[in-house]
Amino acid sequence: MVLLPKGLKALKQVAKQVGLDLRGAYLNLDGGFDSAHNRKCIFNAGMIPNIKENPRNRKTPKRGRKRFFNEAIHALRMRVERTFAWEDKFKRLLLRFERIQQRHYGMKLLAYTLISNSSAKFK
């Protein structure tokens, strides 16, 4: 969390080199990044913070204006993270045993085929 401002600066530099405009883009983070300082850094970078509010052992909701949070965008992020977690189950991909790029790519395709067949159960 301490490295977020430097990370945002590096992200903006890479986006500038590639030719992407990040103004108005959503930055999805989990509840661990929920702080006024982090939200302000993201906002000052020209992006929209989409961070789920951390309740911090509160018994009652926090007073004042609610923070912006788009549940649909956050749900998409969770789907992507779940897919990466499924990919990590394949030890051959996680440790990158294959030295030849085409073989590694073939193993990824095989893993994604297995993932897509098993994820059909969750729909």
VMD Tcl script that builds the backbone (N, CA, C; Angstrom):
set m [mol new atoms 369]
animate dup $m
set s [atomselect $m all]
$s set {name element resname resid chain x y z} {
  {N N MET 1 A 0.818 -1.189 0.000}
  {CA C MET 1 A 0.000 0.000 0.000}
  {C C MET 1 A 0.863 1.254 0.000}
  {N N VAL 2 A 2.028 1.153 0.588}
  {CA C VAL 2 A 2.933 2.302 0.635}
  {C C VAL 2 A 3.479 2.602 -0.758}
  {N N LEU 3 A 3.591 1.573 -1.578}
  {CA C LEU 3 A 4.167 1.731 -2.916}
  {C C LEU 3 A 3.153 2.174 -3.967}
  {N N LEU 4 A 1.898 2.384 -3.583}
  {CA C LEU 4 A 0.868 2.747 -4.561}
  {C C LEU 4 A 1.189 4.029 -5.323}
  {N N PRO 5 A 1.590 5.120 -4.672}
  {CA C PRO 5 A 1.884 6.334 -5.452}
  {C C PRO 5 A 3.006 6.132 -6.478}
  {N N LYS 6 A 4.061 5.414 -6.102}
  {CA C LYS 6 A 5.146 5.151 -7.059}
  {C C LYS 6 A 4.669 4.223 -8.169}
  {N N GLY 7 A 3.834 3.264 -7.816}
  {CA C GLY 7 A 3.294 2.339 -8.805}
  {C C GLY 7 A 2.395 3.051 -9.815}
  {N N LEU 8 A 1.593 3.995 -9.318}
  {CA C LEU 8 A 0.744 4.779 -10.223}
  {C C LEU 8 A 1.587 5.623 -11.175}
  {N N LYS 9 A 2.652 6.193 -10.656}
  {CA C LYS 9 A 3.539 7.005 -11.496}
  {C C LYS 9 A 4.173 6.143 -12.583}
  {N N ALA 10 A 4.625 4.940 -12.213}
  {CA C ALA 10 A 5.221 4.027 -13.192}
  {C C ALA 10 A 4.179 3.572 -14.215}
  {N N LEU 11 A 2.957 3.317 -13.752}
  {CA C LEU 11 A 1.880 2.911 -14.669}
  {C C LEU 11 A 1.591 4.005 -15.686}
  {N N LYS 12 A 1.554 5.246 -15.229}
  {CA C LYS 12 A 1.307 6.357 -16.144}
  {C C LYS 12 A 2.436 6.506 -17.170}
  {N N GLN 13 A 3.680 6.277 -16.744}
  {CA C GLN 13 A 4.808 6.374 -17.674}
  {C C GLN 13 A 4.728 5.295 -18.743}
  {N N VAL 14 A 4.422 4.064 -18.325}
  {CA C VAL 14 A 4.313 2.966 -19.289}
  {C C VAL 14 A 3.152 3.222 -20.247}
  {N N ALA 15 A 2.024 3.678 -19.712}
  {CA C ALA 15 A 0.868 3.964 -20.566}
  {C C ALA 15 A 1.190 5.070 -21.571}
  {N N LYS 16 A 1.949 6.050 -21.147}
  {CA C LYS 16 A 2.328 7.139 -22.048}
  {C C LYS 16 A 3.232 6.633 -23.171}
  {N N GLN 17 A 4.169 5.745 -22.831}
  {CA C GLN 17 A 5.064 5.190 -23.846}
  {C C GLN 17 A 4.312 4.332 -24.856}
  {N N VAL 18 A 3.301 3.624 -24.381}
  {CA C VAL 18 A 2.520 2.743 -25.259}
  {C C VAL 18 A 1.492 3.541 -26.045}
  {N N GLY 19 A 1.108 4.707 -25.528}
  {CA C GLY 19 A 0.138 5.543 -26.220}
  {C C GLY 19 A -1.272 5.399 -25.666}
  {N N LEU 20 A -1.407 4.928 -24.427}
  {CA C LEU 20 A -2.721 4.802 -23.796}
  {C C LEU 20 A -3.030 6.035 -22.973}
  {N N ASP 21 A -4.287 6.400 -22.941}
  {CA C ASP 21 A -4.739 7.507 -22.105}
  {C C ASP 21 A -5.516 6.918 -20.931}
  {N N LEU 22 A -5.012 7.072 -19.727}
  {CA C LEU 22 A -5.640 6.475 -18.550}
  {C C LEU 22 A -6.657 7.393 -17.889}
  {N N ARG 23 A -6.832 8.606 -18.395}
  {CA C ARG 23 A -7.791 9.515 -17.779}
  {C C ARG 23 A -9.193 8.939 -17.886}
  {N N GLY 24 A -9.861 8.848 -16.751}
  {CA C GLY 24 A -11.222 8.326 -16.714}
  {C C GLY 24 A -11.305 6.810 -16.596}
  {N N ALA 25 A -10.165 6.126 -16.529}
  {CA C ALA 25 A -10.160 4.670 -16.403}
  {C C ALA 25 A -10.387 4.285 -14.940}
  {N N TYR 26 A -11.023 3.161 -14.737}
  {CA C TYR 26 A -11.253 2.651 -13.393}
  {C C TYR 26 A -10.020 1.899 -12.916}
  {N N LEU 27 A -9.658 2.102 -11.660}
  {CA C LEU 27 A -8.594 1.335 -11.033}
  {C C LEU 27 A -9.227 0.511 -9.918}
  {N N ASN 28 A -9.328 -0.810 -10.140}
  {CA C ASN 28 A -9.959 -1.709 -9.180}
  {C C ASN 28 A -8.942 -2.210 -8.181}
  {N N LEU 29 A -9.233 -2.030 -6.912}
  {CA C LEU 29 A -8.386 -2.532 -5.840}
  {C C LEU 29 A -9.271 -3.147 -4.764}
  {N N ASP 30 A -8.690 -4.008 -3.955}
  {CA C ASP 30 A -9.487 -4.620 -2.904}
  {C C ASP 30 A -9.532 -3.727 -1.667}
  {N N GLY 31 A -10.261 -4.176 -0.645}
  {CA C GLY 31 A -10.502 -3.371 0.543}
  {C C GLY 31 A -9.253 -2.993 1.322}
  {N N GLY 32 A -8.159 -3.691 1.111}
  {CA C GLY 32 A -6.917 -3.355 1.805}
  {C C GLY 32 A -6.355 -2.001 1.397}
  {N N PHE 33 A -6.753 -1.514 0.246}
  {CA C PHE 33 A -6.264 -0.225 -0.254}
  {C C PHE 33 A -7.236 0.913 0.054}
  {N N ASP 34 A -8.261 0.642 0.862}
  {CA C ASP 34 A -9.280 1.640 1.163}
  {C C ASP 34 A -8.750 2.658 2.168}
  {N N SER 35 A -8.314 3.786 1.662}
  {CA C SER 35 A -7.907 4.903 2.517}
  {C C SER 35 A -8.079 6.194 1.723}
  {N N ALA 36 A -8.242 7.268 2.446}
  {CA C ALA 36 A -8.428 8.568 1.786}
  {C C ALA 36 A -7.193 8.929 0.966}
  {N N HIS 37 A -6.009 8.602 1.479}
  {CA C HIS 37 A -4.766 8.926 0.775}
  {C C HIS 37 A -4.684 8.182 -0.566}
  {N N ASN 38 A -4.994 6.878 -0.546}
  {CA C ASN 38 A -4.928 6.101 -1.789}
  {C C ASN 38 A -5.961 6.572 -2.795}
  {N N ARG 39 A -7.175 6.845 -2.332}
  {CA C ARG 39 A -8.219 7.342 -3.239}
  {C C ARG 39 A -7.804 8.682 -3.860}
  {N N LYS 40 A -7.189 9.537 -3.055}
  {CA C LYS 40 A -6.760 10.842 -3.561}
  {C C LYS 40 A -5.637 10.680 -4.588}
  {N N CYS 41 A -4.692 9.768 -4.345}
  {CA C CYS 41 A -3.605 9.525 -5.301}
  {C C CYS 41 A -4.159 9.049 -6.648}
  {N N ILE 42 A -5.117 8.141 -6.580}
  {CA C ILE 42 A -5.713 7.606 -7.812}
  {C C ILE 42 A -6.472 8.708 -8.535}
  {N N PHE 43 A -7.240 9.499 -7.781}
  {CA C PHE 43 A -8.005 10.584 -8.385}
  {C C PHE 43 A -7.088 11.629 -9.007}
  {N N ASN 44 A -5.982 11.962 -8.317}
  {CA C ASN 44 A -5.034 12.945 -8.842}
  {C C ASN 44 A -4.305 12.423 -10.075}
  {N N ALA 45 A -4.231 11.101 -10.219}
  {CA C ALA 45 A -3.617 10.510 -11.413}
  {C C ALA 45 A -4.579 10.546 -12.601}
  {N N GLY 46 A -5.808 11.037 -12.383}
  {CA C GLY 46 A -6.778 11.146 -13.463}
  {C C GLY 46 A -7.622 9.894 -13.641}
  {N N MET 47 A -7.545 8.985 -12.678}
  {CA C MET 47 A -8.290 7.740 -12.780}
  {C C MET 47 A -9.407 7.721 -11.735}
  {N N ILE 48 A -10.317 6.754 -11.871}
  {CA C ILE 48 A -11.444 6.637 -10.956}
  {C C ILE 48 A -11.185 5.462 -10.015}
  {N N PRO 49 A -11.078 5.712 -8.712}
  {CA C PRO 49 A -10.845 4.607 -7.780}
  {C C PRO 49 A -12.109 3.775 -7.588}
  {N N ASN 50 A -11.997 2.474 -7.777}
  {CA C ASN 50 A -13.109 1.547 -7.541}
  {C C ASN 50 A -12.639 0.568 -6.465}
  {N N ILE 51 A -12.773 0.990 -5.219}
  {CA C ILE 51 A -12.270 0.228 -4.088}
  {C C ILE 51 A -13.440 -0.085 -3.168}
  {N N LYS 52 A -13.596 -1.375 -2.849}
  {CA C LYS 52 A -14.662 -1.761 -1.928}
  {C C LYS 52 A -14.314 -1.245 -0.537}
  {N N GLU 53 A -15.285 -0.615 0.103}
  {CA C GLU 53 A -15.030 -0.008 1.406}
  {C C GLU 53 A -14.751 -1.074 2.451}
  {N N ASN 54 A -13.706 -0.860 3.225}
  {CA C ASN 54 A -13.320 -1.777 4.285}
  {C C ASN 54 A -14.073 -1.391 5.554}
  {N N PRO 55 A -14.894 -2.298 6.116}
  {CA C PRO 55 A -15.691 -1.923 7.292}
  {C C PRO 55 A -14.871 -1.708 8.563}
  {N N ARG 56 A -13.681 -2.265 8.667}
  {CA C ARG 56 A -12.775 -2.066 9.808}
  {C C ARG 56 A -13.446 -2.331 11.162}
  {N N ASN 57 A -14.106 -3.448 11.296}
  {CA C ASN 57 A -14.768 -3.876 12.536}
  {C C ASN 57 A -15.808 -2.884 13.039}
  {N N ARG 58 A -16.417 -2.130 12.144}
  {CA C ARG 58 A -17.468 -1.199 12.556}
  {C C ARG 58 A -18.764 -1.974 12.760}
  {N N LYS 59 A -19.506 -1.596 13.790}
  {CA C LYS 59 A -20.814 -2.202 14.029}
  {C C LYS 59 A -21.897 -1.468 13.236}
  {N N THR 60 A -21.686 -0.168 13.003}
  {CA C THR 60 A -22.646 0.634 12.245}
  {C C THR 60 A -21.937 1.204 11.020}
  {N N PRO 61 A -22.674 1.499 9.958}
  {CA C PRO 61 A -22.042 2.071 8.760}
  {C C PRO 61 A -21.419 3.438 9.039}
  {N N LYS 62 A -20.392 3.756 8.282}
  {CA C LYS 62 A -19.711 5.041 8.424}
  {C C LYS 62 A -20.644 6.162 7.978}
  {N N ARG 63 A -20.611 7.254 8.691}
  {CA C ARG 63 A -21.457 8.397 8.356}
  {C C ARG 63 A -20.843 9.180 7.203}
  {N N GLY 64 A -21.662 9.982 6.572}
  {CA C GLY 64 A -21.177 10.834 5.498}
  {C C GLY 64 A -21.467 10.249 4.127}
  {N N ARG 65 A -20.922 10.903 3.139}
  {CA C ARG 65 A -21.160 10.503 1.760}
  {C C ARG 65 A -20.520 9.146 1.480}
  {N N LYS 66 A -21.230 8.305 0.767}
  {CA C LYS 66 A -20.713 6.982 0.422}
  {C C LYS 66 A -19.626 7.116 -0.644}
  {N N ARG 67 A -18.614 6.264 -0.543}
  {CA C ARG 67 A -17.546 6.261 -1.539}
  {C C ARG 67 A -18.042 5.595 -2.812}
  {N N PHE 68 A -17.507 6.002 -3.939}
  {CA C PHE 68 A -17.899 5.405 -5.207}
  {C C PHE 68 A -17.421 3.961 -5.253}
  {N N PHE 69 A -18.306 3.064 -5.641}
  {CA C PHE 69 A -17.944 1.665 -5.815}
  {C C PHE 69 A -18.896 1.048 -6.823}
  {N N ASN 70 A -18.339 0.539 -7.929}
  {CA C ASN 70 A -19.137 -0.098 -8.974}
  {C C ASN 70 A -18.997 -1.611 -8.820}
  {N N GLU 71 A -20.063 -2.242 -8.352}
  {CA C GLU 71 A -20.045 -3.685 -8.060}
  {C C GLU 71 A -19.834 -4.517 -9.324}
  {N N ALA 72 A -20.387 -4.084 -10.464}
  {CA C ALA 72 A -20.261 -4.859 -11.704}
  {C C ALA 72 A -18.802 -4.936 -12.164}
  {N N ILE 73 A -18.092 -3.832 -12.079}
  {CA C ILE 73 A -16.684 -3.826 -12.477}
  {C C ILE 73 A -15.862 -4.668 -11.514}
  {N N HIS 74 A -16.191 -4.584 -10.238}
  {CA C HIS 74 A -15.471 -5.367 -9.232}
  {C C HIS 74 A -15.728 -6.871 -9.425}
  {N N ALA 75 A -16.942 -7.244 -9.812}
  {CA C ALA 75 A -17.265 -8.656 -10.059}
  {C C ALA 75 A -16.452 -9.197 -11.226}
  {N N LEU 76 A -16.249 -8.378 -12.259}
  {CA C LEU 76 A -15.420 -8.791 -13.396}
  {C C LEU 76 A -13.986 -9.027 -12.939}
  {N N ARG 77 A -13.486 -8.178 -12.065}
  {CA C ARG 77 A -12.128 -8.343 -11.527}
  {C C ARG 77 A -12.010 -9.659 -10.776}
  {N N MET 78 A -13.035 -10.007 -10.013}
  {CA C MET 78 A -13.005 -11.258 -9.264}
  {C C MET 78 A -12.991 -12.466 -10.199}
  {N N ARG 79 A -13.697 -12.383 -11.319}
  {CA C ARG 79 A -13.680 -13.473 -12.299}
  {C C ARG 79 A -12.292 -13.650 -12.892}
  {N N VAL 80 A -11.634 -12.545 -13.189}
  {CA C VAL 80 A -10.282 -12.608 -13.746}
  {C C VAL 80 A -9.323 -13.203 -12.719}
  {N N GLU 81 A -9.416 -12.771 -11.464}
  {CA C GLU 81 A -8.533 -13.307 -10.431}
  {C C GLU 81 A -8.792 -14.790 -10.189}
  {N N ARG 82 A -10.054 -15.207 -10.274}
  {CA C ARG 82 A -10.371 -16.625 -10.115}
  {C C ARG 82 A -9.736 -17.439 -11.238}
  {N N THR 83 A -9.757 -16.904 -12.455}
  {CA C THR 83 A -9.139 -17.603 -13.586}
  {C C THR 83 A -7.636 -17.725 -13.395}
  {N N PHE 84 A -6.991 -16.661 -12.911}
  {CA C PHE 84 A -5.554 -16.735 -12.633}
  {C C PHE 84 A -5.257 -17.761 -11.541}
  {N N ALA 85 A -6.142 -17.848 -10.539}
  {CA C ALA 85 A -5.953 -18.838 -9.471}
  {C C ALA 85 A -6.064 -20.247 -10.044}
  {N N TRP 86 A -6.997 -20.459 -10.966}
  {CA C TRP 86 A -7.117 -21.765 -11.608}
  {C C TRP 86 A -5.867 -22.075 -12.426}
  {N N GLU 87 A -5.332 -21.057 -13.091}
  {CA C GLU 87 A -4.115 -21.268 -13.878}
  {C C GLU 87 A -2.948 -21.660 -12.975}
  {N N ASP 88 A -2.905 -21.096 -11.768}
  {CA C ASP 88 A -1.819 -21.398 -10.835}
  {C C ASP 88 A -1.856 -22.839 -10.331}
  {N N LYS 89 A -2.976 -23.527 -10.518}
  {CA C LYS 89 A -3.064 -24.928 -10.103}
  {C C LYS 89 A -2.224 -25.831 -11.006}
  {N N PHE 90 A -1.897 -25.353 -12.187}
  {CA C PHE 90 A -1.096 -26.136 -13.117}
  {C C PHE 90 A 0.380 -25.842 -12.849}
  {N N LYS 91 A 1.023 -26.764 -12.151}
  {CA C LYS 91 A 2.396 -26.551 -11.707}
  {C C LYS 91 A 3.346 -26.338 -12.880}
  {N N ARG 92 A 3.080 -27.000 -13.989}
  {CA C ARG 92 A 3.949 -26.879 -15.161}
  {C C ARG 92 A 3.950 -25.441 -15.696}
  {N N LEU 93 A 2.817 -24.744 -15.569}
  {CA C LEU 93 A 2.744 -23.348 -16.006}
  {C C LEU 93 A 3.295 -22.406 -14.944}
  {N N LEU 94 A 3.059 -22.756 -13.688}
  {CA C LEU 94 A 3.485 -21.892 -12.594}
  {C C LEU 94 A 5.006 -21.788 -12.508}
  {N N LEU 95 A 5.676 -22.910 -12.698}
  {CA C LEU 95 A 7.135 -22.925 -12.592}
  {C C LEU 95 A 7.840 -22.767 -13.932}
  {N N ARG 96 A 7.084 -22.791 -15.020}
  {CA C ARG 96 A 7.597 -22.596 -16.383}
  {C C ARG 96 A 8.728 -23.591 -16.681}
  {N N PHE 97 A 8.344 -24.878 -16.735}
  {CA C PHE 97 A 9.309 -25.918 -17.079}
  {C C PHE 97 A 9.741 -25.828 -18.543}
  {N N GLU 98 A 8.842 -25.380 -19.388}
  {CA C GLU 98 A 9.121 -25.347 -20.833}
  {C C GLU 98 A 10.037 -24.176 -21.173}
  {N N ARG 99 A 11.090 -24.479 -21.888}
  {CA C ARG 99 A 11.998 -23.414 -22.318}
  {C C ARG 99 A 11.589 -22.853 -23.671}
  {N N ILE 100 A 10.945 -23.676 -24.471}
  {CA C ILE 100 A 10.523 -23.251 -25.800}
  {C C ILE 100 A 9.159 -22.578 -25.686}
  {N N GLN 101 A 9.056 -21.374 -26.220}
  {CA C GLN 101 A 7.854 -20.556 -26.091}
  {C C GLN 101 A 6.620 -21.265 -26.641}
  {N N GLN 102 A 6.739 -21.948 -27.773}
  {CA C GLN 102 A 5.581 -22.600 -28.391}
  {C C GLN 102 A 5.046 -23.727 -27.513}
  {N N ARG 103 A 5.922 -24.456 -26.852}
  {CA C ARG 103 A 5.466 -25.523 -25.963}
  {C C ARG 103 A 4.747 -24.939 -24.740}
  {N N HIS 104 A 5.308 -23.869 -24.209}
  {CA C HIS 104 A 4.670 -23.222 -23.065}
  {C C HIS 104 A 3.285 -22.703 -23.463}
  {N N TYR 105 A 3.188 -22.113 -24.624}
  {CA C TYR 105 A 1.911 -21.611 -25.123}
  {C C TYR 105 A 0.923 -22.765 -25.306}
  {N N GLY 106 A 1.398 -23.895 -25.812}
  {CA C GLY 106 A 0.546 -25.067 -25.968}
  {C C GLY 106 A 0.036 -25.576 -24.629}
  {N N MET 107 A 0.897 -25.572 -23.618}
  {CA C MET 107 A 0.475 -25.992 -22.280}
  {C C MET 107 A -0.569 -25.029 -21.713}
  {N N LYS 108 A -0.396 -23.725 -21.987}
  {CA C LYS 108 A -1.393 -22.756 -21.546}
  {C C LYS 108 A -2.737 -23.012 -22.215}
  {N N LEU 109 A -2.712 -23.295 -23.511}
  {CA C LEU 109 A -3.967 -23.583 -24.215}
  {C C LEU 109 A -4.644 -24.822 -23.638}
  {N N LEU 110 A -3.863 -25.833 -23.336}
  {CA C LEU 110 A -4.411 -27.039 -22.729}
  {C C LEU 110 A -5.017 -26.728 -21.355}
  {N N ALA 111 A -4.320 -25.937 -20.564}
  {CA C ALA 111 A -4.833 -25.564 -19.241}
  {C C ALA 111 A -6.118 -24.751 -19.365}
  {N N TYR 112 A -6.154 -23.798 -20.288}
  {CA C TYR 112 A -7.352 -22.974 -20.456}
  {C C TYR 112 A -8.528 -23.805 -20.954}
  {N N THR 113 A -8.252 -24.815 -21.759}
  {CA C THR 113 A -9.323 -25.712 -22.200}
  {C C THR 113 A -9.901 -26.459 -21.007}
  {N N LEU 114 A -9.042 -26.965 -20.145}
  {CA C LEU 114 A -9.513 -27.657 -18.951}
  {C C LEU 114 A -10.265 -26.705 -18.015}
  {N N ILE 115 A -9.772 -25.474 -17.904}
  {CA C ILE 115 A -10.426 -24.485 -17.048}
  {C C ILE 115 A -11.807 -24.147 -17.596}
  {N N SER 116 A -11.912 -23.931 -18.905}
  {CA C SER 116 A -13.198 -23.543 -19.480}
  {C C SER 116 A -14.210 -24.677 -19.365}
  {N N ASN 117 A -13.759 -25.915 -19.454}
  {CA C ASN 117 A -14.680 -27.042 -19.281}
  {C C ASN 117 A -15.150 -27.144 -17.842}
  {N N SER 118 A -14.266 -26.882 -16.900}
  {CA C SER 118 A -14.673 -26.978 -15.491}
  {C C SER 118 A -15.455 -25.747 -15.045}
  {N N SER 119 A -15.198 -24.581 -15.664}
  {CA C SER 119 A -15.907 -23.367 -15.251}
  {C C SER 119 A -17.332 -23.355 -15.755}
  {N N ALA 120 A -17.676 -24.216 -16.714}
  {CA C ALA 120 A -19.049 -24.279 -17.193}
  {C C ALA 120 A -19.987 -24.715 -16.069}
  {N N LYS 121 A -19.460 -25.403 -15.072}
  {CA C LYS 121 A -20.249 -25.835 -13.927}
  {C C LYS 121 A -20.677 -24.647 -13.063}
  {N N PHE 122 A -19.875 -23.577 -13.054}
  {CA C PHE 122 A -20.116 -22.449 -12.166}
  {C C PHE 122 A -21.062 -21.412 -12.772}
  {N N LYS 123 A -21.440 -21.554 -14.019}
  {CA C LYS 123 A -22.290 -20.549 -14.662}
  {C C LYS 123 A -23.743 -20.754 -14.331}
}
mol reanalyze $m
mol bondsrecalc $m
mol representation Tube
mol addrep $m
